[in-house]
Amino acid sequence: MGKTQKQPYSVLLADDSPQDRLLMRLALQSHPRLSVVGEVSDGIETIAYLSGDGPFTDRKQYPFPDLLILDLKMPRKTGYEILEWLQAQAFDELRIVVVSGSVLPEDRDRSIALGADAYYVKAADRLKREAMVRGIEGLLKKSRPRKTVRR
């Protein structure tokens, strides 16, 4: 991603739990290179935000994110459905990190197979959340091969 040293990465939080979004927002606050630009609570809102549709048409108010932090278990469309939808989009620079309550290896494997750049299990412990955010920040600094769009 073409960010200078001083430019923050913009983050969209997609999680149906207000408490989980709050915990993630608090963890991100101690990392000035990561700035939450939007929060959505279901899959339909996630797609609308990323597409710039409906209430999210104003890109000054709702800028396109560099990073999507995505929960798998959301109403209206699941995280898996979002990942499948993203495969057909030309959002080459968007990084996707799944943060789920599931510890099942098959959920991690499926998320990665569907294009997630990383998978983390939600942590109630502040130190574990901080380590996760450091890992996410490190991921953003790495270059990656260009995605091929699958249809």
N, C-alpha and C positions, 0 to 999 in steps of 0.2 A: 504494500500500500504506500502511496506516495505522500506520507506525512512528514513534515519537518519536525525537528526535535521539540518545538514548542506547541505544535498543534495537537489538541486532544483528539482521541478517537471517539466518535459519537456512538452511543449504545442505545438500542431499543430493547426494553425488557418485555417479554411476552410470557405472562404467567397469570393464571386465574386466581392465585392466592395473594391478596393484598399484603399479608404478613410476609410471605416469601419475597415479594417485590421490595418491601421495606428493608428486609435483611440484606438483600442484594444491593440495594441503593446505598445503605450504610457502609457496606464493605467497599463499594466502588468509590465512596467519598474520599477515602484515604489515598486514592490513586489519581492524582490530578491529570494524568494522561487519558483517563476514561471519564467521559461525560454522558450522563443519561439525558437523551434528548426526547425520549418518549416511553410511555408505558401502555400496554394493551393487555386485556384480560381474557381474550379468547382468540381462536384461530381465524375467524372472519375479520376481526379487527386487525390482526397481524397482517393478513393479506391486504386489507384496505390501506393500512399505514405504508407498507412496502410499495404498493402500487400507486400511492398518492391519490386514492379514491375517496369519495364521500367527504367526511369531515377532515381528511388528511391531505387535501389538495394544495394547501399553502405550504410550500417547502421551506419557507422562512420560519414558520411556526413549527412545522413537523419535518425537519431535515431528514434526508435519507441517511440511514445509519451505516457506520463502518462495521458494526458488530451487532448481531442478533443473539440475545441470550434467550433461549427457547425452552419452555417446559413441554414435556410430552403429553401430559394429561390435562387437556384444556377442553372446555365445552365448544360446541358448534363445529370446530375442526380441531383435530388433535395435532400435536407436534409432528407426528409422522406425516399427516396430510400436508402440513406446511412444508416439510422437507421435500415431499414428492412434488408439490407445486413449484418450489424453488428450483428444482432441476430443469424445468422448462423455461426459466427466466434468465435474462442476460444480466444478472447482477454479479459480474465477475469479481468485483472487489469486496463483496459482502462476506464477512466471516460469520460462521454460525457455530455457536457453542450451546449444546444441550445441557441443561441443568435440571436433573430429574430426581424424584424421590426413589426411583427404581435402582436397585443394585444388581438386577438381573443382567448377566453378560449378553443375552440375546437382545435386550433393549439397547445396550451400548453398541453392539455389532450392527444392528439394523440402522441405528442413527448414523453411524459412520458410513455405512454402505449407501445411505440416502443423501450423503453430502455434508454431514456435520464435520466441522474441523476438529472438534473435541467433545468429550462427554464427561460430565462431572455429576457426582451424586450430591444432592442437597445436604448441607451440613448445618446443624443447629449450633455447633461450636464456632465461636468467633475466629479462633486461630485457624481452623480448617477453612473457613470462608475466605480469610485473608490469603492463605496459601493458594486457594483456587483462583482468586483474583490475580495474584502474581503470575500464576500459570497462564491465565487468559491474556494478561498484558504481554507476556513473553511470546505467546502465539501470534499476537498482532504484529510484533516486530519482525517475525520471520517472513520471508517471501515464500510463495507457494506456486506450484505450476498452475497455469491457466486451466480453468474448468472447461470441460466440454459439455455443451448443453445436450441433455438427453431428452428426447420427446417420446 
